[in-house]
Amino acid sequence: AWQGKGFYYSRYDEPPKGEERTGTNENHKVYYHKIGTPQNTDILFYENKKFPQRSYRVQMTTDEHFLILYESETTNGNAVYITDLVNAKNKLIKVVENFDGRNTVINNIGNRILMYTNNATPKYKLVSFTLDGSKVLPFVDVIPQRDEVLQDVVLAKNRIIAQYEKDASSKLYMFDYDGKQLGEIKLATFVTVEEMSANKEDSLLFYSYVSFTIPPTIVKYNLTNNQYEHLNKTDIDFNSADYETKQVFYKSKDGTNIPMFITYKKGLILGGDNPTFLYGYGGFSISKPPEFKVERLVFLENGGVLAWANIRGGSEYGEEWHRAAVKEKKQNCFDDFIAAAEYLVQMKYTNSKKLAVSGRSNGGLLIGAVMTQRPELFKVAVPVVGVMDMLRFQKFTIGYKWIYDYGSSDDANQFKFLYKYSPLHNLKDGVNYPATLVITGDHDDRVIPAHSYKFAATLQEKNKTTTPTLIRIGVSGHQGVKATSKLIDEQTDIWTFIFYNLGMTPQ
């Protein structure tokens, strides 16, 4: 978080040699770094020795008047501190005491601070509070909870712009500073607003949006006269107008309606023989609205169908949607994904010999689980940096933070449901598993690569078929940040594997 001639940042201590990706990450600290000085002279701003497994993140209001410190224990919920850098001499005041909800400060209007929260409001609401010296005055609702899920808020001149999600697609609404709705900023169908930017002294809003077939597009919107101007659209050799996306709702095993996007070239024949790529995530209250990936266009251009299942465990419908697939309920997200595959077969988009599935991180766990539970349903599986050993994940790096979602094998009761679906422990001898390409990075210090190593080795040992079981190990971390040439190499390997095993000849 930038302030003055430097910035605040949070970090762990450098791990002992040999424990870079196996030791536990503890004692998170916040420092201030002045530009042009060596890091070893950075000033320690905050640490909490009483709770070594808590982590911290810093934010600054745009006028650099207030510093906000977020404190978390798990991946769900955070406490909030604030300090008035102008008047309070860096004294931290606790605004939110507990970890019961997710809280994000937007900005300040003088001494009035706006924050959105899902504490006791699972679809989020916007509140404000005022600092009176070192005292926090009571919260006031600005925009109450509504049917859509509040995703983001920015302030412009006399305007609040709120981004909502309805059935996993973005909506933009304008409000005044008192929370009165002034109108809607119209968006195309089935798009995701990836970023919004505004200045509270100005009447211009900038936002970028994408869809499955539309690359990042930046728009300038004048809040005074409601005029749009497209500033930039990524130039690609692809005609989006040749393709269509529709949203369907299908029944999961327990009868819950699950939304899914399906994208394909116009004129698609539903003969049950189309190569199909089904993607999912389902965890950590992370929503998966439409996103753009240029490599998927190659699949679409070659007659492929892209299916995108918004399964439980995410936040597409708020915190209740998330909690419907945590701990002992985790099987719900696997059931949702299996039901998506069955829907695609039933509705004759594809068949089990033409269906590839993939997911990343928690989505890698998803693929590991469904391919062990229903191996006959899929032809190709590509789990990427997945959590595959559910009995030991909490013992390495920051794995302990995932216990809110997964539970822990250290608890005898939770061990039972973890063991029941843990991908590594449910591979069986003599089963015909899908053609599988496991993807990991040798520097992954979030989901350590041992998860993928063990899963790939055990799958190679037990798989009955002659279909390939491969692992691709990149020189990268969990997020896969790498040179563009390396990204192209990796995606070429993944899609070559999918094309070959689905019997597709690329045109």
C-alpha positions in Angstrom: 0.0 0.0 0.0 1.7 3.2 -1.2 2.2 6.1 1.1 4.5 9.1 0.9 7.8 8.1 -0.6 7.4 4.4 0.0 4.9 1.6 0.7 3.7 -0.8 3.4 3.9 -4.5 2.7 3.5 -7.8 4.5 5.9 -10.7 4.5 7.0 -13.9 6.2 10.5 -14.3 7.5 12.8 -16.1 5.0 12.5 -19.8 5.7 15.5 -21.9 6.8 17.3 -23.5 3.9 15.7 -26.8 2.9 12.3 -25.8 4.3 11.3 -23.3 1.5 8.3 -25.4 0.5 7.8 -27.8 3.4 8.0 -25.7 6.5 5.0 -23.8 8.0 4.7 -20.1 7.2 4.2 -18.2 10.5 4.8 -14.8 12.1 3.5 -12.6 9.3 4.7 -9.0 9.7 4.0 -5.6 8.1 6.9 -3.3 7.2 7.3 0.1 5.6 9.8 0.4 2.8 11.2 3.8 1.6 12.0 3.8 -2.1 15.8 3.9 -2.7 16.8 2.3 0.6 17.9 -1.3 1.2 15.3 -3.7 2.4 17.2 -4.5 5.6 16.5 -1.0 6.8 12.7 -1.3 6.4 10.7 -0.3 9.5 8.6 -2.9 11.3 5.1 -1.5 11.5 3.1 -4.4 12.9 3.5 -8.0 14.2 1.4 -10.1 16.6 3.6 -12.7 18.4 0.6 -14.1 20.4 -0.9 -15.5 17.2 1.9 -16.6 14.8 -0.6 -18.1 12.3 -2.5 -14.9 11.6 -1.8 -12.9 8.5 -2.0 -9.3 7.6 -2.7 -7.0 4.6 -2.5 -3.3 4.4 -4.6 -0.8 2.4 -4.5 3.0 2.1 -7.3 5.5 1.4 -6.6 7.4 -1.8 -5.9 10.6 0.1 -3.4 8.7 2.3 -5.2 9.9 5.4 -6.2 6.5 6.7 -4.3 3.2 6.9 -6.4 0.0 7.1 -4.9 -3.2 8.5 -6.7 -6.5 7.8 -6.1 -9.5 10.0 -7.1 -13.1 9.2 -6.8 -16.5 10.6 -8.2 -18.6 7.8 -9.3 -18.0 4.2 -12.7 -16.9 5.5 -13.3 -13.7 7.5 -11.1 -10.9 8.7 -10.8 -8.4 11.5 -10.2 -4.7 10.6 -8.0 -2.1 12.2 -7.7 1.6 11.1 -5.4 4.4 12.0 -5.6 8.1 11.2 -2.1 8.8 9.8 -2.7 12.6 10.0 -4.0 12.9 13.5 -3.6 9.7 15.5 0.2 9.1 15.2 -0.2 5.6 13.9 -2.4 4.4 16.8 -4.4 1.4 15.5 -8.1 1.2 16.3 -10.0 -2.1 16.0 -13.1 -1.6 13.9 -14.1 -5.2 13.4 -13.3 -7.5 16.4 -13.9 -11.0 15.1 -13.4 -13.2 12.0 -17.1 -13.8 11.4 -17.3 -12.0 8.1 -15.4 -10.7 5.1 -14.9 -7.0 5.3 -13.3 -4.6 2.7 -12.9 -0.8 3.2 -13.7 1.1 0.0 -12.5 4.7 0.7 -13.2 7.6 2.9 -15.3 10.7 2.5 -13.7 13.0 5.1 -13.8 11.1 8.4 -16.6 8.8 7.1 -15.3 5.4 6.0 -17.3 3.1 3.7 -16.9 -0.6 3.9 -18.7 -3.6 2.5 -19.2 -6.7 4.6 -21.0 -10.1 4.7 -21.1 -10.3 8.5 -24.7 -11.5 9.1 -25.5 -10.5 5.6 -24.4 -13.4 3.3 -24.8 -11.4 0.1 -23.0 -8.4 1.4 -24.0 -4.8 2.2 -22.3 -1.4 2.2 -21.9 0.3 5.6 -20.2 3.4 6.9 -18.6 4.4 10.1 -17.1 7.6 11.4 -13.9 8.1 13.4 -14.3 10.5 16.3 -10.7 10.8 17.5 -9.8 7.3 18.7 -13.5 6.3 18.9 -15.4 4.5 16.2 -19.0 5.6 16.0 -21.7 2.9 15.2 -22.0 1.4 11.8 -24.8 2.8 9.5 -26.2 0.8 6.6 -25.7 2.7 3.3 -26.8 0.0 0.8 -28.6 -2.9 2.4 -28.3 -6.5 1.3 -30.2 -7.3 -1.9 -30.9 -10.4 -4.1 -27.7 -10.0 -6.1 -24.3 -10.5 -4.5 -22.2 -7.3 -3.9 -18.7 -7.8 -5.4 -17.0 -4.4 -5.5 -17.5 -0.7 -4.9 -15.8 2.5 -6.0 -16.4 6.1 -5.3 -16.7 8.9 -7.9 -17.9 12.5 -7.6 -21.1 12.3 -5.5 -21.6 8.7 -6.7 -21.2 5.2 -5.4 -20.7 2.6 -8.1 -21.5 -0.9 -7.0 -20.7 -4.1 -8.9 -23.1 -6.9 -8.2 -23.2 -10.5 -9.5 -26.5 -12.0 -10.6 -26.4 -15.7 -11.7 -22.6 -15.4 -12.0 -22.7 -12.3 -14.3 -21.8 -8.7 -13.6 -24.3 -5.8 -13.0 -23.3 -2.2 -12.3 -25.6 0.2 -10.4 -25.1 3.9 -9.3 -26.1 5.3 -5.9 -25.7 8.6 -4.2 -23.6 8.9 -1.0 -26.7 8.2 1.1 -27.4 4.9 -0.7 -30.3 6.0 -3.0 -30.2 4.1 -6.3 -29.8 6.4 -9.3 -29.7 4.0 -12.2 -28.0 1.1 -13.8 -24.9 1.1 -16.1 -25.9 -1.3 -18.9 -23.6 -4.2 -19.7 -23.6 -6.8 -22.4 -25.1 -10.2 -21.5 -22.9 -12.8 -19.6 -19.9 -10.5 -19.0 -17.6 -10.0 -16.0 -16.4 -6.6 -14.9 -12.8 -7.4 -14.0 -11.8 -4.0 -12.7 -13.3 -0.6 -11.9 -11.5 2.7 -11.3 -12.8 6.1 -10.3 -11.7 9.2 -8.5 -14.0 10.6 -5.8 -13.2 14.1 -7.1 -14.1 13.3 -10.7 -17.3 12.1 -12.6 -15.6 9.5 -14.8 -15.7 5.8 -14.3 -13.3 3.4 -16.0 -14.0 -0.3 -16.1 -12.9 -3.3 -18.1 -15.0 -6.3 -19.0 -14.6 -9.7 -20.6 -16.7 -12.7 -21.7 -15.7 -16.2 -22.8 -15.3 -14.8 -26.3 -14.6 -11.1 -25.8 -11.1 -10.1 -24.7 -10.4 -7.4 -22.1 -12.2 -4.2 -23.2 -11.8 -0.9 -21.4 -14.7 1.6 -21.2 -14.9 5.2 -20.0 -18.3 6.1 -18.6 -19.3 9.7 -17.9 -21.6 9.6 -14.8 -22.9 13.1 -15.6 -24.3 12.5 -19.0 -24.4 8.6 -19.1 -22.1 8.5 -22.2 -20.0 5.4 -22.9 -16.7 5.4 -24.8 -14.7 2.3 -25.6 -11.1 3.2 -25.0 -9.4 -0.1 -25.8 -10.2 -3.6 -26.9 -7.5 -6.3 -27.1 -6.9 -7.0 -30.7 -7.1 -10.8 -31.5 -7.6 -12.7 -34.7 -11.0 -14.1 -33.7 -14.6 -13.2 -34.6 -16.6 -13.2 -31.4 -19.9 -12.8 -33.4 -19.5 -16.3 -34.7 -20.0 -17.8 -31.3 -22.7 -17.8 -28.7 -23.0 -18.4 -24.9 -26.0 -19.5 -23.1 -26.7 -20.2 -19.4 -28.5 -23.3 -18.3 -29.6 -24.6 -14.9 -29.4 -28.2 -14.1 -30.2 -30.4 -11.0 -27.4 -31.7 -8.8 -27.7 -34.9 -6.8 -29.7 -33.3 -4.0 -32.0 -31.4 -6.3 -30.2 -28.0 -6.0 -30.3 -25.9 -9.2 -26.7 -25.2 -10.5 -26.0 -22.6 -13.2 -23.6 -23.4 -16.1 -22.4 -21.4 -19.1 -22.0 -23.2 -22.4 -20.1 -21.5 -25.3 -19.9 -22.9 -28.8 -19.9 -21.9 -32.5 -23.3 -20.9 -33.8 -25.0 -23.7 -35.7 -23.7 -26.4 -33.4 -25.4 -29.8 -34.0 -26.4 -31.5 -30.7 -25.6 -35.1 -31.9 -23.8 -36.1 -28.7 -20.4 -36.2 -30.3 -18.9 -32.7 -29.8 -15.5 -32.5 -28.0 -16.3 -30.6 -24.8 -14.1 -29.0 -22.1 -15.8 -28.7 -18.7 -14.2 -26.4 -16.1 -14.9 -25.9 -12.4 -13.6 -24.6 -9.0 -16.1 -24.7 -6.1 -14.3 -23.4 -3.0 -13.1 -20.7 -0.7 -16.1 -18.4 -1.5 -14.4 -17.5 -4.8 -16.9 -16.9 -7.6 -16.2 -18.0 -11.1 -18.0 -15.7 -13.5 -17.2 -15.7 -17.3 -13.5 -15.2 -18.0 -11.4 -14.8 -21.1 -8.5 -17.1 -22.0 -7.2 -16.9 -25.5 -6.0 -20.5 -25.6 -9.6 -21.7 -25.2 -10.5 -20.0 -28.4 -8.4 -22.5 -30.3 -10.6 -25.3 -28.9 -13.8 -23.4 -29.9 -12.5 -22.8 -33.4 -12.0 -26.5 -33.8 -15.6 -27.3 -33.0 -15.2 -27.6 -29.2 -17.8 -26.8 -26.6 -16.7 -24.8 -23.5 -18.8 -25.6 -20.4 -18.4 -23.6 -17.2 -20.1 -24.9 -14.1 -20.7 -22.5 -11.2 -20.8 -25.2 -8.5 -21.3 -24.8 -4.7 -18.3 -23.8 -2.6 -17.9 -20.5 -4.5 -19.7 -17.2 -3.8 -22.0 -17.0 -6.9 -25.0 -16.7 -4.6 -23.3 -15.4 -1.4 -21.9 -17.0 1.7 -24.6 -19.6 1.9 -23.5 -21.0 -1.5 -20.0 -21.2 -0.1 -20.9 -22.9 3.2 -23.0 -25.5 1.3 -19.7 -27.2 0.3 -17.3 -26.9 3.2 -16.0 -29.6 5.5 -18.4 -32.5 5.7 -20.5 -30.9 2.9 -17.5 -30.8 0.5 -19.0 -33.7 -1.5 -21.7 -31.3 -2.7 -19.3 -29.5 -5.1 -18.1 -32.8 -6.5 -21.7 -33.9 -7.0 -22.5 -30.6 -8.7 -19.6 -31.1 -11.2 -20.5 -34.7 -11.9 -24.1 -33.6 -12.5 -22.8 -30.9 -15.0 -21.0 -33.6 -17.0 -24.1 -35.9 -16.9 -26.2 -32.9 -18.1 -23.9 -32.3 -21.1 -24.1 -36.0 -22.0 -27.9 -36.2 -21.5 -28.6 -33.1 -23.6 -26.4 -34.5 -26.4 -23.7 -31.9 -26.3 -21.1 -34.7 -25.9 -20.4 -38.2 -24.6 -18.0 -39.6 -22.1 -15.4 -40.4 -24.8 -15.4 -36.7 -25.9 -15.4 -35.0 -22.5 -12.3 -33.3 -21.0 -12.3 -31.8 -17.5 -10.0 -29.4 -15.7 -9.6 -27.2 -12.7 -6.9 -25.3 -10.9 -5.8 -25.3 -7.2 -9.0 -26.2 -5.3 -10.3 -26.9 -8.8 -7.4 -29.4 -9.1 -8.7 -31.1 -6.0 -12.1 -31.1 -7.7 -10.8 -32.9 -10.8 -8.8 -35.4 -8.7 -12.0 -36.2 -6.7 -14.4 -36.6 -9.6 -12.0 -38.7 -11.7 -11.6 -41.1 -8.8 -15.4 -41.2 -8.1 -16.6 -41.4 -11.7 -13.6 -42.4 -13.9 -15.9 -43.7 -16.7 -17.6 -40.3 -17.1 -14.5 -38.5 -18.5 -12.1 -39.1 -21.3 -9.4 -36.6 -20.3 -8.5 -35.0 -16.9 -6.1 -32.1 -16.4 -5.8 -31.2 -12.7 -3.6 -28.1 -12.2 -1.7 -27.4 -9.0 -4.3 -29.4 -7.1 -4.6 -30.4 -3.4 -4.5 -34.1 -3.7 -3.5 -35.4 -0.3 -6.3 -34.3 2.0 -4.8 -36.0 5.0 -1.6 -33.9 5.2 -2.3 -30.6 3.4 -2.4 -28.7 6.7 1.2 -29.7 7.6 2.9 -27.6 5.0 3.4 -23.8 4.2 0.0 -22.1 4.7 -2.1 -25.2 4.3 -3.4 -24.8 7.9 -5.4 -21.7 6.6 -7.6 -24.0 4.5 -9.0 -25.9 7.5 -12.1 -23.6 7.5 -13.1 -25.0 4.1 -11.7 -28.5 4.3 -11.5 -29.6 7.9 -8.4 -31.4 9.2 -7.3 -35.0 9.5 -6.0 -34.1 13.0 -9.7 -34.2 14.0 -10.9 -37.8 14.2 -14.4 -37.0 12.9 -13.2 -34.8 10.1 -10.6 -37.5 9.1 -13.5 -39.7 8.0 -15.0 -37.4 5.3 -11.5 -36.2 4.2 -10.4 -39.8 3.7 -13.6 -40.6 1.8 -12.8 -38.2 -1.0 -9.1 -37.5 -0.8 -7.9 -38.1 -4.5 -4.6 -39.7 -3.5 -6.2 -42.2 -1.2 -9.1 -43.2 -3.5 -7.0 -44.4 -6.5 -7.7 -48.1 -6.8 -5.9 -50.9 -8.6 -7.2 -52.1 -11.9 -9.5 -49.1 -12.7 -9.7 -47.5 -16.2 -8.9 -43.9 -15.4 -9.1 -41.0 -17.9 -6.1 -39.9 -19.8 -4.5 -37.6 -17.2 -2.0 -34.7 -17.4 -1.1 -33.4 -13.9 0.3 -29.9 -13.9 2.4 -28.4 -11.1 5.2 -25.9 -10.5 8.5 -26.8 -8.7 8.4 -23.5 -6.7 4.8 -23.8 -5.6 4.9 -22.8 -1.9 1.1 -22.7 -1.5 0.0 -26.2 -2.8 3.4 -27.8 -2.6 4.2 -29.9 -5.7 4.4 -33.1 -3.6 0.6 -33.2 -3.9 0.9 -33.6 -7.7 4.0 -35.8 -7.5 2.3 -38.4 -5.2 -0.9 -38.4 -7.1 0.7 -38.8 -10.5 3.0 -41.6 -9.2 0.1 -43.5 -7.6 -2.1 -43.1 -10.7 0.7 -44.5 -12.9 1.0 -47.4 -10.6 -2.7 -48.3 -10.3 -4.2 -47.2 -13.7 -5.3 -50.3 -15.7 -5.6 -48.7 -19.1 -3.0 -47.8 -21.6 -4.2 -44.1 -21.7 -1.3 -41.8 -20.8 -0.7 -40.6 -17.2 1.7 -37.7 -17.3 3.0 -35.0 -15.1 4.3 -31.6 -16.3 6.5 -29.8 -13.8 7.2 -26.2 -14.6 9.7 -23.8 -13.1 7.0 -21.7 -11.5 5.0 -21.0 -8.3 1.3 -21.5 -7.5 0.0 -18.7 -9.6 2.0 -19.8 -12.7 3.5 -16.4 -13.3 6.1 -16.9 -16.0 7.4 -15.5 -19.3 4.9 -15.4 -22.1 7.0 -17.9 -24.1 6.7 -20.4 -21.1 3.0 -19.8 -20.8 2.6 -20.6 -24.5 4.7 -23.8 -24.1 2.6 -24.9 -21.1 -0.8 -24.2 -22.9 0.5 -25.9 -26.0 1.3 -29.1 -24.0 -2.1 -29.0 -22.3 -4.2 -28.5 -25.4 -2.2 -30.9 -27.5 -2.9 -33.5 -24.8 -6.6 -32.7 -24.9 -6.9 -32.6 -28.7 -5.0 -35.9 -29.1 -6.9 -37.8 -26.5 -10.3 -36.5 -27.7 -9.4 -37.6 -31.2 -9.4 -34.0 -32.6 -7.3 -33.0 -35.6 -6.5 -29.3 -35.2 -7.3 -27.1 -38.2 
